[in-house]
Amino acid sequence: MTLPVLAPAAFGQGTMVDAITKIDGEDPTSTAATVYFNAAQCADAAFTVYDLTLVNGDGVTQVYMWAGVQNGNCNENDKRTDLQELCRPMASSNPRTVGDNATVTDLLLEELVNTGVVDCDNTALEGQPYEIYSFRNEDPGGNDVLPEGYGIASFTVDVTPPEQLSLTSSATQKGSTFTISWTTPTDSNSIAQYKLYQSDGTDPAGATDTGVTAGQNAKSISVAATSLGLATGASTNLFVSAVDMAAVTVGDGNEGPLSEVTTVTAEATQGFCTPENEYCSGCSVSPMVLANGQPSSGAWLFGFLFAIVCVRRLRR
């Protein structure tokens, strides 16, 4: 079989969209619009395994796979040159067998990196996009290839963690519930989750994950003293971090540095306000006095009832 020669008018028309369907045993297509390889996977590229499934793969027994930059047009012969460095063959140009369900299995991230096209050291804040071209059955050779002769699977390499969160909440808190809040991060569009950490000391290096998280659009995270295992009067230190979307499972992406420390102390709710300028998340205003020092409605009601009793006694 000879690959069809591409006529100029057919460029970009009807390209088949293949898909990376498993990364280390997990299916990225079921949870995310973008398929990522992250810093941890790049650091272990020789053991990061993925599968690629062909669209319209009936009758395709082998593919010649090339790595390309985004919109690299690797179907064009003049783009598949060392001078361009836009597209490079994977696995020394050897074909890969297409198995069940039109899927090529047990591919390695290392093969992509070894092409020199895919960069696991890029510093793009939200990652660098790439493409895998799978030429059906025949080596593209020196031909321009028609759309029916190849498919493209897109992916992004993101090895840059989110920035450290800038806190807006008090650094010292007392009460039965604590809330840590932050300004919107620069890279908020690529953040998937926020995590809460706890430590006996103020050094974030010794902090452990509490399992308490907040979602993508959150600007704060709250936790009860009881959830932290704090008895009344006991203190601990809290930190928060941001985790980006570069993973199949939410929370497994690149994680930013832990925030500045927030020291919290468990106190039972007493039903009155704490001294001025001291944050207390579990306290309430006295029923007789408002926060501004003025009598509450409860105080007025008490006075009114007292006056009625006095008048009735005088009439006797």
LUMMIMAR-710730 format. One line per 8 residues: number of its first residue (from 1); their letters; for each residue x, y negated, z of N, C-alpha, C, CB. Coordinates in steps of 0.1 Angstrom, whole numbers, plus 2048, in hexadecimal, padded with zeros to 3 digits. Glycine has a CB too. Example, Ala and Ser with C-alpha at 12.3 -4.5 7.8 and 13.67 -1.06 7.14 Angstrom:
2
1) AS) 884:839:84E:87B:82D:84E:884:821:84E:871:82D:85A ~ 880:816:847:889:80B:847:881:800:84F:88D:806:839
This chain:
316
1) MTLPVLAP) 809:80C:800:800:800:800:809:7F4:800:7F6:800:80C ~ 806:7EA:7F7:80D:7DE:7F6:804:7D3:7FC:811:7DA:7E8 ~ 80A:7CA:805:802:7BF:80A:7FE:7B6:800:80A:7B8:816 ~ 7F2:7B0:800:7ED:7A7:7F6:7F5:79A:7F7:7DF:7A4:7F7 ~ 7F8:794:7EB:7FF:787:7EB:7F5:77C:7ED:806:785:7DD ~ 7F9:773:7F6:7F0:768:7FA:7EF:75D:7F0:7F4:763:808 ~ 7E3:75A:7EB:7E1:74E:7E3:7E0:742:7EB:7D5:750:7DA ~ 7E6:737:7E7:7E6:72A:7EF:7D8:726:7F4:7EC:71F:7E7
9) AAFGQGTM) 7CE:728:7EC:7C0:724:7F0:7BB:72C:7FC:7B7:725:7E4 ~ 7C2:738:7FF:7BC:741:809:7C3:73E:817:7BE:74F:805 ~ 7CD:736:817:7D3:733:824:7C9:72F:82F:7DE:728:823 ~ 7CB:736:83B:7C2:732:846:7B4:737:846:7C3:724:848 ~ 7B0:73E:83B:7A2:742:83A:7A0:750:83F:79E:741:82B ~ 797:752:848:792:75F:84D:79D:767:854:78E:767:841 ~ 7A6:761:85B:7B0:768:863:7AA:771:86E:7BA:75E:86A ~ 7AE:77D:86F:7A9:786:878:7AF:783:886:7AC:795:874
17) VDAITKID) 7A7:784:890:7AB:781:89E:7AD:78D:8A6:7A1:777:8A5 ~ 7B9:791:8A8:7BC:79D:8B1:7BC:798:8BF:7CA:7A3:8AD ~ 7BE:7A1:8C8:7BE:79D:8D7:7C7:7A6:8DF:7B0:79E:8DC ~ 7CE:7A0:8E8:7D5:7A7:8F3:7CB:7AC:8FD:7E0:79E:8FA ~ 7C9:7B9:8FE:7BE:7BE:905:7C2:7C4:913:7B7:7C9:8FD ~ 7CE:7C5:916:7D3:7CA:923:7E0:7C4:926:7D3:7D9:924 ~ 7E2:7BF:932:7EF:7BB:937:7F1:7C2:944:7F1:7AB:939 ~ 7FB:7CB:945:7FE:7D3:951:7F1:7DA:956:804:7CA:95C
25) GEDPTSTA) 7EA:7DF:94D:7DE:7E7:950:7D1:7DF:952:7E0:7EE:95C ~ 7D2:7D1:952:7C6:7C9:954:7C2:7C3:947:7C9:7BE:95F ~ 7B5:7C1:946:7AF:7BC:939:7AD:7AD:93A:7A1:7C2:936 ~ 7B5:7A5:933:7B4:796:934:7A8:791:92C:7C1:790:92F ~ 7A3:798:923:799:793:91A:78B:792:921:797:79B:90E ~ 78A:799:92C:77D:799:933:77B:78D:93D:77B:7A6:93B ~ 786:786:940:785:77C:94A:78A:76E:946:78D:780:956 ~ 792:76D:93B:798:760:938:798:75E:929:7A6:760:93D
33) ATVYFNAA) 797:751:925:797:74D:917:7A5:74E:912:791:740:915 ~ 7AF:74C:91A:7BD:74C:916:7C4:757:91D:7C4:73E:91A ~ 7CC:75E:915:7D4:769:91A:7E2:764:91E:7D6:775:910 ~ 7E6:767:92A:7F3:761:930:7FD:76C:933:7F0:758:93C ~ 80A:768:932:815:76F:939:81A:764:942:81F:774:92F ~ 81D:768:94F:821:75E:959:82F:760:95D:818:75E:965 ~ 834:758:967:842:759:96B:846:766:970:844:74E:975 ~ 83D:76D:978:841:77A:97E:842:784:973:836:77E:988
41) QCADAAFT) 83A:783:968:83A:78D:95D:847:78A:955:82E:78C:955 ~ 84A:77E:953:856:77A:94B:863:77F:952:857:76B:949 ~ 863:77E:95F:86E:783:967:870:792:966:86D:77E:976 ~ 865:799:963:865:7A7:962:860:7AC:954:85C:7AE:96D ~ 865:7A4:94A:861:7A6:93C:863:7B4:937:867:79C:933 ~ 86D:7BB:93B:870:7C9:936:866:7D3:93B:87E:7CD:93B ~ 85E:7CF:945:854:7D8:94B:846:7D2:94B:858:7DB:959 ~ 844:7C7:944:837:7C1:942:831:7C7:935:837:7B2:942
49) VYDLTLVN) 827:7CF:937:821:7D7:92B:814:7D1:927:820:7E6:92F ~ 811:7D1:91A:804:7CC:916:800:7D4:90A:805:7BD:912 ~ 7F3:7D4:907:7ED:7DA:8FB:7E7:7D0:8F2:7E2:7E5:8FF ~ 7E7:7D3:8E5:7E1:7C9:8DB:7D7:7D1:8D3:7EC:7C3:8D3 ~ 7CB:7CC:8D2:7C1:7D2:8CA:7BE:7CA:8BD:7B4:7D4:8D3 ~ 7BD:7D2:8B2:7BB:7CC:8A5:7AC:7CA:8A2:7C2:7D4:89A ~ 7A9:7BF:89C:79B:7BD:898:79B:7C3:889:797:7AE:897 ~ 78F:7C9:886:78E:7D0:879:79A:7D9:877:78E:7C6:86E
57) GDGVTQVY) 79D:7E2:881:7A9:7EA:880:7A7:7F8:87A:7AE:7EC:88D ~ 79B:7FA:874:798:807:86D:7A2:809:862:78A:808:868 ~ 7A8:815:862:7B1:818:857:7BF:813:859:7AC:813:84A ~ 7C2:80B:863:7CF:806:866:7D6:810:86F:7CE:7F8:86D ~ 7E1:816:86B:7E9:820:872:7F5:81A:879:7EC:82B:86A ~ 7FA:80F:873:806:809:879:806:7FA:876:813:80F:874 ~ 80D:7F3:87F:80E:7E4:87C:81D:7E0:87E:805:7DC:886 ~ 820:7D5:877:82D:7CF:878:82B:7C2:880:834:7CC:86A
65) MWAGVQNG) 830:7C1:88B:82D:7B6:895:838:7AB:895:82B:7BB:8A3 ~ 833:79E:894:83B:793:894:837:789:89F:83C:78B:887 ~ 840:783:8A6:83D:778:8B0:83E:76B:8A9:846:779:8BC ~ 834:762:8AB:835:755:8A5:831:74A:8AF:82C:755:899 ~ 835:73E:8AC:830:732:8B3:822:730:8AF:839:726:8B0 ~ 81B:728:8B7:80D:725:8B4:80C:71E:8A7:806:71C:8BF ~ 803:723:89E:801:71E:891:80E:71F:889:7FC:70F:891 ~ 815:72A:88B:822:72C:884:820:731:876:82A:736:88C
73) NCNENDKR) 814:735:872:811:73A:865:81B:745:860:812:72E:85B ~ 81D:74F:869:826:75A:866:822:762:85A:828:762:872 ~ 816:761:856:811:768:849:818:762:83D:802:767:848 ~ 81E:756:83E:825:750:833:834:754:833:824:741:833 ~ 839:759:828:846:75E:827:851:754:82B:849:763:819 ~ 84F:747:827:85A:73E:82A:85A:73A:839:858:731:822 ~ 850:73E:841:850:73C:84F:857:747:857:842:73A:855 ~ 859:753:850:85F:75E:856:86E:75F:853:858:76B:852
81) TDLQELCR) 875:754:856:883:753:854:88A:74F:861:886:749:848 ~ 897:752:862:89F:74F:86E:8A1:740:86E:8AC:756:86E ~ 8A1:739:863:8A3:72B:863:897:723:869:8A5:726:854 ~ 88B:728:866:87F:722:86C:87E:724:87B:873:727:865 ~ 881:730:87F:880:734:88D:871:732:893:889:72C:896 ~ 868:734:889:85A:733:88D:854:741:88F:852:72C:882 ~ 859:74B:888:854:758:889:860:762:888:84B:75B:87D ~ 85F:76C:891:86A:776:891:863:784:893:874:773:89D
89) PMASSNPR) 869:78F:88D:864:79C:88F:866:7A2:89D:86A:7A5:884 ~ 85D:7AA:8A1:85F:7B0:8AE:864:7BE:8AC:851:7B1:8B6 ~ 86B:7C4:8B6:871:7D1:8B6:879:7D4:8A9:865:7DB:8B7 ~ 881:7CB:8A5:88A:7CD:899:883:7D0:88D:894:7D8:89D ~ 877:7CB:88B:86E:7CD:87F:869:7DB:87E:876:7C9:873 ~ 86B:7E3:888:865:7F1:887:856:7F0:889:86B:7FA:891 ~ 84E:7F8:881:840:7F8:883:83B:7FF:890:839:7FF:877 ~ 830:7FA:895:82A:800:8A1:81D:808:89D:826:7F6:8AB
97) TVGDNATV) 81B:814:8A3:810:81C:8A0:803:817:8A6:813:82B:8A5 ~ 7F9:817:89E:7EB:813:8A3:7E4:81F:8A8:7E3:80B:898 ~ 7E0:81F:8B4:7D9:82B:8BA:7CA:82A:8BB:7DF:82D:8C8 ~ 7C5:830:8C5:7B6:830:8C6:7B1:822:8C8:7B2:839:8D2 ~ 7A5:820:8C4:79E:813:8C5:7A6:808:8BE:79C:810:8D3 ~ 7AD:80B:8B4:7B5:801:8AC:7BF:7F9:8B5:7AC:7F8:8A5 ~ 7C5:800:8BF:7CD:7FA:8C9:7DB:7FE:8C9:7C7:7FC:8D7 ~ 7E4:7F5:8C9:7F3:7F7:8CB:7F6:7F6:8DA:7FC:7ED:8C2
105) TDLLLEEL) 7FB:801:8DF:7FD:802:8EE:80B:801:8F2:7F7:80F:8F4 ~ 80D:7FE:8FF:81B:7FE:905:825:7F5:8FE:820:80C:905 ~ 820:7E9:8FA:829:7DF:8F6:82F:7D8:902:821:7D4:8ED ~ 83B:7D2:900:842:7CC:90B:844:7BD:908:850:7D2:90D ~ 842:7B5:913:844:7A7:912:853:7A4:90E:842:7A0:920 ~ 85C:7AD:912:86A:7AB:90F:86C:7AB:8FF:872:7B7:914 ~ 864:7B2:8F8:865:7B2:8E9:862:7A5:8E4:85C:7BD:8E3 ~ 858:79E:8EA:855:791:8E5:860:787:8E8:848:78C:8EC
113) VNTGVVDC) 865:788:8F4:870:77E:8F9:87C:780:8F0:873:780:908 ~ 87F:78D:8ED:88C:790:8E5:88B:78A:8D7:88E:79F:8E5 ~ 880:787:8D2:87F:781:8C5:885:773:8C5:870:780:8C0 ~ 886:76D:8D0:88C:75F:8D1:881:754:8CE:897:75D:8C7 ~ 875:759:8CA:86A:74F:8C8:863:74D:8D5:860:755:8BE ~ 860:757:8DC:858:756:8E9:862:752:8F4:851:763:8EC ~ 85F:747:8FB:868:741:905:862:743:913:86B:732:902 ~ 869:74B:91B:864:74D:929:86A:742:932:868:75B:92D
121) DNTALEGQ) 872:739:92C:878:72F:934:872:721:931:887:72E:932 ~ 867:721:929:861:714:926:85C:70D:933:856:715:91C ~ 85C:700:933:857:6F9:93F:84A:6F1:93D:862:6EF:943 ~ 843:6F5:932:836:6EF:930:82D:6F1:93C:82F:6F4:923 ~ 827:6E6:941:81F:6E7:94D:813:6F1:94C:81A:6D9:950 ~ 80D:6F1:940:802:6FB:93F:805:706:935:7F6:6F3:93A ~ 812:708:933:816:714:92B:818:710:91C:80C:71E:92C ~ 81F:71A:915:822:719:907:81B:724:8FF:831:719:904
129) PYEIYSFR) 813:720:8F5:80B:72A:8ED:813:730:8E2:7FF:723:8E8 ~ 810:73D:8E0:817:745:8D5:80D:74E:8CF:823:74D:8DB ~ 811:755:8C4:809:75E:8BD:810:76B:8B9:803:757:8B0 ~ 809:776:8B9:80F:783:8B3:807:786:8A6:80D:78E:8BE ~ 80F:787:89C:80A:78B:88F:80C:79A:88D:811:783:883 ~ 801:7A1:88A:801:7AF:887:7FE:7B2:879:7F8:7B7:891 ~ 808:7B5:871:806:7B7:863:802:7C6:861:813:7B4:85A ~ 7F7:7C8:85A:7F1:7D5:859:7F8:7DE:84F:7E2:7D3:855
137) NEDPGGND) 7FD:7E9:854:802:7F5:84C:80F:7F2:845:7F7:7F9:843 ~ 811:7E6:840:81E:7E4:838:825:7D8:83E:81A:7E2:82A ~ 833:7D9:83D:83C:7CE:840:838:7C3:837:84B:7D2:83F ~ 837:7B6:83C:834:7AB:833:83F:7A8:829:832:79F:83C ~ 84B:7AD:82B:856:7AB:822:857:79C:81E:853:7B3:815 ~ 858:79A:811:85A:78C:80C:84D:786:807:864:78C:801 ~ 842:78B:80B:835:787:806:82E:77D:810:82C:793:804 ~ 826:775:80A:81B:76D:811:80F:777:812:817:760:80A
145) VLPEGYGI) 80A:778:81E:800:782:821:7F2:77D:822:804:78A:82E ~ 7E8:783:81B:7DA:77F:81C:7D5:782:82A:7D2:786:812 ~ 7CA:77B:82E:7C4:77C:83B:7C0:78B:83F:7B8:774:83D ~ 7BC:793:835:7B8:7A0:838:7C4:7A9:83A:7B0:7A6:82C ~ 7D0:7A4:839:7DC:7AC:83B:7E3:7AA:848:7E6:7A9:830 ~ 7DD:7A2:851:7E3:7A0:85E:7D8:79A:868:7EF:796:85D ~ 7DC:79B:875:7D4:795:87F:7DC:78D:889:7CB:79F:887 ~ 7D7:784:891:7DE:77C:89A:7D8:77E:8A8:7DE:76D:896
153) ASFTVDVT) 7E1:780:8B2:7DD:780:8C0:7E4:775:8C7:7E1:78E:8C6 ~ 7DD:76C:8CD:7E3:761:8D4:7E5:764:8E3:7D9:755:8D2 ~ 7F0:75D:8E8:7F3:75E:8F6:7FB:752:8FA:7FB:76B:8F9 ~ 7FC:750:907:803:744:90D:80D:749:917:7FA:73A:912 ~ 819:744:917:823:746:921:823:73A:92A:831:749:91B ~ 81F:73C:937:81F:731:940:827:736:94D:810:72E:944 ~ 833:730:94E:83B:733:95A:83D:728:964:849:738:955 ~ 836:71D:961:837:711:96A:82C:711:974:837:704:961
161) PPEQLSLT) 82F:711:981:825:711:98B:81F:703:98D:82B:715:999 ~ 813:702:993:80D:6F5:996:816:6ED:99F:7FF:6F7:99C ~ 813:6E0:9A0:81A:6D7:9A9:816:6D9:9B7:819:6C9:9A4 ~ 81E:6D5:9C0:81A:6D5:9CF:80E:6CC:9D1:826:6D1:9D8 ~ 805:6D1:9D8:7F9:6C9:9DB:7FC:6BD:9E4:7EE:6D1:9E1 ~ 7F6:6B2:9E1:7F7:6A6:9E9:7EB:6A4:9F2:7F9:699:9E0 ~ 7ED:6A6:9FF:7E2:6A7:A09:7DC:699:A0C:7E6:6AE:A15 ~ 7CF:698:A0E:7C8:68C:A12:7C2:68E:A20:7BE:688:A08
169) SSATQKGS) 7C2:69A:A26:7BC:69C:A33:7C6:69A:A3E:7B7:6AB:A34 ~ 7C1:699:A4A:7CA:696:A56:7D4:6A2:A58:7C2:694:A62 ~ 7E0:69E:A5C:7EA:6A8:A5E:7E9:6AF:A6B:7F8:6A2:A5D ~ 7E0:6AA:A74:7DE:6B0:A81:7CE:6B1:A83:7E4:6A8:A8D ~ 7C9:6BD:A85:7BB:6BE:A87:7B8:6C7:A93:7B5:6C5:A7A ~ 7AC:6C3:A9A:7A7:6CB:AA5:799:6CE:AA3:7AA:6C4:AB2 ~ 794:6DA:AA7:786:6DD:AA6:784:6EC:AA4:780:6D5:A9A ~ 778:6EF:A9F:775:6FD:A9C:776:701:A8E:767:700:AA2
177) TFTISWTT) 777:6F6:A85:778:6F8:A77:782:6EE:A72:76A:6F7:A6F ~ 78A:6F2:A68:794:6E8:A63:793:6E8:A54:7A3:6ED:A67 ~ 795:6DB:A4E:794:6D9:A40:7A1:6D2:A3B:788:6D1:A3D ~ 7A7:6D8:A31:7B2:6D2:A2A:7AE:6CE:A1C:7BF:6DC:A2A ~ 7B0:6C1:A19:7AC:6BC:A0C:7B8:6B6:A05:7A1:6B1:A0E ~ 7B7:6B4:9F8:7C2:6B0:9EF:7BD:6A7:9E4:7CB:6BC:9EA ~ 7C7:6A0:9DE:7C3:698:9D2:7C3:6A2:9C6:7CE:68D:9CF ~ 7BC:69E:9BB:7BB:6A7:9AF:7C9:6A8:9A9:7B1:6A1:9A5
185) PTDSNSIA) 7CE:6B4:9A7:7DB:6B6:9A1:7DC:6B2:993:7DF:6C5:9A2 ~ 7E8:6AF:98E:7EA:6AB:980:7E6:6B6:977:7F8:6A7:97E ~ 7E9:6C2:97A:7E6:6CD:972:7D9:6D5:976:7F1:6D7:971 ~ 7CF:6CD:97B:7C3:6D4:981:7BB:6DC:977:7BA:6C9:986 ~ 7BC:6D9:96A:7B5:6E1:960:7BA:6EF:95E:7B6:6DA:952 ~ 7C6:6F2:963:7CC:6FF:962:7CD:706:96F:7DA:6FE:95C ~ 7C7:701:979:7C7:707:987:7BB:710:988:7C8:6FC:992 ~ 7BD:71C:98D:7B2:726:98F:7AD:727:99D:7B6:733:98A
193) QYKLYQSD) 7B6:724:9A7:7B3:727:9B5:7BC:71F:9BE:7B4:736:9B7 ~ 7B7:71D:9CA:7C0:717:9D5:7C0:721:9E0:7BA:709:9DA ~ 7CC:722:9E7:7CD:72C:9F1:7D1:725:9FE:7D8:737:9EE ~ 7CD:72B:A0A:7D0:726:A17:7DA:730:A1E:7C3:725:A1F ~ 7E5:72A:A23:7EF:731:A2A:7F0:72D:A39:7FD:730:A24 ~ 7F5:736:A42:7F6:733:A50:803:737:A55:7EB:73B:A58 ~ 809:730:A5F:816:733:A65:816:72E:A73:821:72D:A5C ~ 81E:735:A7B:820:731:A89:82A:725:A89:826:73C:A92
201) GTDPAGAT) 832:724:A7F:83C:719:A7E:838:70F:A73:849:71E:A7B ~ 83F:704:A72:83C:6FA:A68:844:6FC:A5B:840:6EC:A6E ~ 84C:706:A5A:853:709:A4E:84A:712:A45:860:710:A51 ~ 847:70D:A39:83E:714:A30:843:722:A2C:83A:70C:A24 ~ 851:723:A2D:857:730:A28:852:73C:A31:866:72F:A2A ~ 84D:739:A3D:848:744:A45:839:746:A45:84D:741:A53 ~ 832:73E:A3D:824:73F:A3D:81F:74B:A36:81E:732:A36 ~ 813:750:A3A:80D:75C:A34:7FF:758:A2E:80B:767:A3E
209) DTGVTAGQ) 7FB:75F:A24:7EE:75D:A1D:7E3:761:A27:7EE:765:A10 ~ 7D9:758:A29:7CE:75B:A32:7C3:762:A2A:7C8:74E:A38 ~ 7C3:762:A1D:7B8:767:A15:7AD:75E:A13:7B3:774:A1C ~ 7AE:752:A19:7A4:747:A17:7A7:740:A0A:7A3:73E:A23 ~ 79E:73E:A01:7A1:738:9F4:796:72E:9F1:7A2:742:9E9 ~ 799:725:9E7:78F:71B:9E2:790:71C:9D3:791:70D:9E7 ~ 785:719:9CC:784:71B:9BD:78B:710:9B5:776:71C:9B9 ~ 78A:711:9A8:791:709:99F:78F:6FA:9A1:78D:70D:991
217) NAKSISVA) 783:6F6:9A3:77F:6E8:9A4:77F:6E2:9B2:772:6E5:99E ~ 784:6EA:9BC:784:6E6:9CA:78E:6DB:9CC:787:6F1:9D3 ~ 78B:6D2:9D6:794:6C8:9DB:797:6C9:9EA:78F:6BA:9D7 ~ 792:6D4:9EF:794:6D7:9FE:792:6E5:A00:78B:6CE:A06 ~ 797:6EA:A0C:795:6F7:A10:792:6F7:A1F:7A1:700:A0D ~ 788:6FF:A24:785:6FE:A32:786:70C:A38:777:6F9:A34 ~ 789:70D:A45:78A:71A:A4C:787:718:A5B:799:71F:A4B ~ 780:722:A60:77C:721:A6F:788:726:A77:770:72A:A71
225) ATSLGLAT) 789:720:A83:794:724:A8C:793:733:A8F:793:71C:A99 ~ 787:739:A90:786:747:A93:78B:74F:A87:777:74B:A95 ~ 78A:74B:A7B:790:752:A70:79F:752:A70:78B:74C:A63 ~ 7A5:748:A77:7B3:748:A78:7B8:74F:A84:7B8:739:A79 ~ 7AF:755:A8C:7B2:75C:A98:7B6:753:AA4:7BD:765:A95 ~ 7B1:747:AA4:7B5:73D:AAE:7AC:73D:ABA:7B6:72F:AA8 ~ 7B1:73F:AC6:7AA:73D:AD2:7A9:72E:AD5:7B0:745:ADE ~ 7A0:72A:ADE:79F:71C:AE1:7AC:717:AE7:793:71A:AEB
233) GASTNLFV) 7B1:70C:AE2:7BD:706:AE6:7C9:70B:ADE:7BF:709:AF5 ~ 7C8:715:AD6:7D3:71A:ACF:7D5:712:AC2:7D1:729:ACB ~ 7E1:712:ABD:7E4:70A:AB1:7EB:713:AA6:7EE:6FE:AB4 ~ 7EA:70F:A9A:7F1:715:A8F:7F4:70B:A84:7EA:721:A89 ~ 7FB:70F:A7A:7FF:706:A6F:7F9:70B:A62:80E:703:A6E ~ 7F3:702:A5A:7ED:706:A4D:7F4:6FF:A41:7DE:703:A4E ~ 7F4:706:A36:7F9:701:A2A:7F0:705:A1E:808:706:A27 ~ 7EF:6FD:A13:7E8:701:A08:7F0:701:9FB:7DB:6F8:A06
241) SAVDMAAV) 7EC:709:9F1:7F4:709:9E5:7EA:70B:9D9:7FE:715:9E4 ~ 7EE:708:9CD:7E6:709:9C1:7EC:714:9B9:7E6:6FC:9B9 ~ 7E3:71C:9B3:7E7:727:9AA:7E1:725:99C:7E2:735:9B0 ~ 7E9:726:991:7E3:723:984:7DC:72F:97E:7EF:71E:97B ~ 7D8:72E:971:7D0:738:96B:7D8:742:964:7C7:731:961 ~ 7E5:742:965:7EE:74B:95D:7EE:759:962:7FC:745:95C ~ 7E3:760:963:7E2:76D:967:7D4:773:963:7E3:76E:977 ~ 7D4:780:963:7C7:787:960:7BE:785:96C:7C9:796:95D
249) TVGDGNEG) 7C3:788:978:7BB:787:984:7BD:779:98A:7BF:792:98E ~ 7B2:772:98E:7B2:765:994:7BA:766:9A1:7A4:760:997 ~ 7C4:75D:9A3:7CC:75D:9AF:7DA:764:9AD:7C5:765:9BA ~ 7DC:76A:9A1:7E9:770:99E:7F1:768:995:7E6:77E:998 ~ 7ED:75C:992:7F5:754:989:801:74E:990:7EC:749:983 ~ 807:744:989:813:73D:98F:80E:735:99A:81A:734:984 ~ 815:735:9A5:810:72E:9B2:81A:723:9B5:810:738:9BD ~ 814:717:9B8:81C:70C:9BB:821:70C:9C9:814:6FF:9B9
257) PLSEVTTV) 82A:703:9CD:830:703:9DB:825:700:9E5:83B:6F9:9DC ~ 827:704:9F1:81E:701:9FC:81E:6F3:9FF:821:70A:A08 ~ 813:6EE:A04:811:6DF:A07:819:6DC:A14:802:6DC:A09 ~ 818:6CF:A18:81C:6CB:A25:814:6D2:A2F:81C:6BC:A26 ~ 819:6D3:A3B:812:6DA:A46:806:6D2:A4C:81C:6DE:A51 ~ 7FC:6DA:A50:7F1:6D4:A58:7F0:6DD:A65:7E3:6D5:A50 ~ 7F2:6D6:A70:7F2:6DD:A7D:7E4:6DC:A83:7FC:6D7:A87 ~ 7DE:6E8:A86:7D0:6E8:A8B:7D0:6EF:A99:7C7:6F0:A81
265) TAEATQGF) 7C7:6EA:AA1:7C5:6EF:AAF:7B6:6F2:AB1:7CA:6E5:AB9 ~ 7B3:6FE:AB6:7A5:702:AB8:7A0:6FC:AC4:7A4:712:AB9 ~ 794:6F5:AC3:78D:6EF:ACE:77F:6F2:ACD:790:6E0:ACF ~ 778:6F6:AD8:76A:6F8:AD8:762:6EC:AD5:765:6FF:AE5 ~ 757:6EC:ACE:74F:6E1:ACC:748:6DC:AD9:744:6E4:AC1 ~ 74B:6D0:ADD:746:6CB:AEA:739:6C2:AE9:751:6C4:AF1 ~ 736:6BE:ADC:72A:6B5:ADB:72D:6A7:ADD:720:6BA:AE4 ~ 73A:6A3:ADC:73D:694:ADD:74A:692:AD5:740:690:AEC
273) CTPENEYC) 74C:685:AD2:757:682:AC8:764:682:AD0:754:674:AC3 ~ 76E:685:AC8:77C:684:ACD:781:676:ACD:785:68D:AC4 ~ 78C:673:AD4:791:666:AD4:793:660:AC6:79E:665:ADC ~ 793:653:AC5:795:64C:AB8:7A2:651:AB1:795:63D:ABA ~ 7A1:653:AA4:7AC:656:A9B:7B1:665:A9D:7B8:64D:A9E ~ 7A9:66D:AA4:7AD:67B:AA5:7A3:683:A9E:7AE:67F:AB4 ~ 7A7:68B:A94:79E:692:A8C:798:69E:A93:7A5:697:A7F ~ 78B:6A0:A92:785:6AC:A99:77A:6B1:A90:780:6A9:AA7
281) SGCSVSPM) 77C:6BD:A8A:772:6C2:A81:766:6C9:A87:778:6CB:A77 ~ 767:6CC:A94:75C:6D4:A9A:754:6CC:AA4:761:6E0:AA0 ~ 756:6BF:AA5:750:6B7:AB0:744:6AF:AAA:75A:6AD:AB5 ~ 73B:6AB:AB3:72F:6A4:AAF:72E:698:AB8:722:6AD:AB0 ~ 726:68E:AB3:724:682:ABB:71B:684:AC7:71E:677:AB2 ~ 71D:67E:AD2:714:67F:ADE:706:67B:ADA:719:675:AE9 ~ 6FC:682:ADF:6EE:67F:ADB:6EA:671:AE0:6E5:689:AE1 ~ 6F1:66B:AE9:6ED:65E:AEE:6F5:652:AE8:6EF:65E:AFD
289) VLANGQPS) 700:655:AE1:709:64A:ADC:70D:64E:ACE:715:648:AE5 ~ 70C:644:AC5:710:646:AB7:71F:644:AB6:709:63D:AAE ~ 725:647:AAB:734:646:AA9:738:638:AAA:738:64C:A9C ~ 72F:62E:AA7:733:620:AA7:731:61A:AB5:72B:618:A9D ~ 72D:622:ABF:72C:61D:ACC:71E:619:ACF:735:612:ACF ~ 714:619:AC6:707:614:AC8:6FE:61F:ACD:701:60E:ABB ~ 6F4:61C:AD5:6EB:627:ADA:6E4:62E:ACE:6E0:621:AE3 ~ 6E3:63B:AD0:6DC:643:AC6:6CD:643:AC8:6E1:652:AC6
297) SGAWLFGF) 6C6:649:ABE:6B7:649:ABF:6B3:651:ACC:6B1:650:AB3 ~ 6BB:65B:AD0:6B8:662:ADC:6B8:659:AE8:6C2:66E:ADD ~ 6C2:650:AE8:6C3:647:AF4:6B6:63E:AF4:6CF:63E:AF3 ~ 6B2:638:AE9:6A6:630:AE8:69A:637:AED:6A4:62A:ADA ~ 699:644:AE8:68D:64C:AEC:68D:64E:AFB:68D:659:AE4 ~ 698:651:B01:699:654:B0F:695:647:B17:6A7:658:B13 ~ 699:63C:B12:696:62F:B19:687:62C:B18:69D:624:B13 ~ 681:62F:B0C:673:62D:B0A:66A:635:B13:66F:62F:AFB
305) LFAIVCVR) 66E:642:B14:666:64B:B1D:668:647:B2B:66B:659:B1B ~ 674:643:B2F:676:63E:B3D:66D:632:B40:685:63B:B3F ~ 66C:629:B37:663:61D:B39:655:621:B3A:665:613:B2D ~ 650:62A:B33:642:62F:B34:63F:634:B42:63F:639:B29 ~ 648:63D:B47:647:642:B54:646:638:B5F:652:64C:B57 ~ 64F:62E:B5D:64F:623:B67:642:61B:B67:65B:619:B64 ~ 63C:618:B5B:630:610:B5A:624:618:B60:62D:60D:B4B ~ 624:625:B5E:619:62D:B63:619:62D:B72:619:63B:B5D
313) RLRR) 625:62E:B78:626:62E:B86:622:621:B8C:635:631:B8A ~ 626:615:B86:622:608:B8B:613:607:B8B:628:5FD:B82 ~ 60C:60C:B81:5FD:60B:B80:5F6:613:B8B:5F8:610:B72 ~ 5FD:61D:B91:5F7:624:B9C:5F8:61B:BA8:5FF:631:B9E
